[in-house]
Amino acid sequence: MNTFIESIQSTAARSVRIMVVDDHDILRQGLRFVLEEQPGWIVCGEAATGLDAIRAAQELRPDVAVIDIHMPGMGGLQAAREILAVSPETEILILTVDEDRVVVQAATEAGARGIVTKSDTARSLVAAVDSLARHNPFYSPRASQMIVHELGDPLSGLRPGPEAGSSLTDREREVVVLVAEGHSNKQVAVTLGITPKTVETHRSNIMRKLGLKRTAELVRYAMRDGLIQS
């Protein structure tokens, strides 16, 4: 028997508790159906928002959380960070329609060790959850191909450096959201109760840390990181 198939069957034979996080009811139902077809696997919880997912993860402590990257309110990547804070042993699998370096890098920085593009979900979901349940990373064929072609060395792209997005402070993330939503420095300053000069300093630090040069790139980062909605 194929070694990979044996591995899946071995993992499926034991209990794997999964949480599904997506704001679309039909998609959650579809994911549950596919996952619970595997012997020993159970969807122990569902959530339609990031906040509900955090609360559920803290209570249920799932083995794997399958999270859509784009959700209203708190995005999937911010939810992933918060879930790992309350349930560090949970493995994160991100579902995304996007296939570029920004998504892979942002997901990795958020703590996700699995990425499956939605076009690959039917083929890759079970294999991805199986791999993560064994605490091994998994990237769908499309995501893996993107890593090879756009990042060169896959391992180097999966090790965020000291200036990566994960190093942003809470205040810097607040600035990112407001700037990406189109607020001027003065408006950001009023909202946060700081001076425009301080806002400018934060913006400079943010752009340096993220390796960005234009505000448009910052907006793109915020959208892909789930900080704002497209």
Sequence and secondary structure as in RCSB ss.txt:
>XXXX:A:sequence
MNTFIESIQSTAARSVRIMVVDDHDILRQGLRFVLEEQPGWIVCGEAATGLDAIRAAQELRPDVAVIDIHMPGMG
GLQAAREILAVSPETEILILTVDEDRVVVQAATEAGARGIVTKSDTARSLVAAVDSLARHNPFYSPRASQMIVHE
LGDPLSGLRPGPEAGSSLTDREREVVVLVAEGHSNKQVAVTLGITPKTVETHRSNIMRKLGLKRTAELVRYAMRD
GLIQS
>XXXX:A:secstr
  HHHHHHHHHHTS EEEEEE S HHHHHHHHHHHHTSTTEEEEEEESSHHHHHHHHHHH  SEEEEES  SSS 
HHHHHHHHHHH TT EEEEEES  SHHHHHHHHHTT  EEEEGGGHHHHHHHHHHHHHTT  EE HHHHHHIIII
ISSHHHHTS  TTSGGG  HHHHHHHHHHHTT  HHHHHHHHTS HHHHHHHHHHHHHHHT  SHHHHHHHHHHT
TSS  
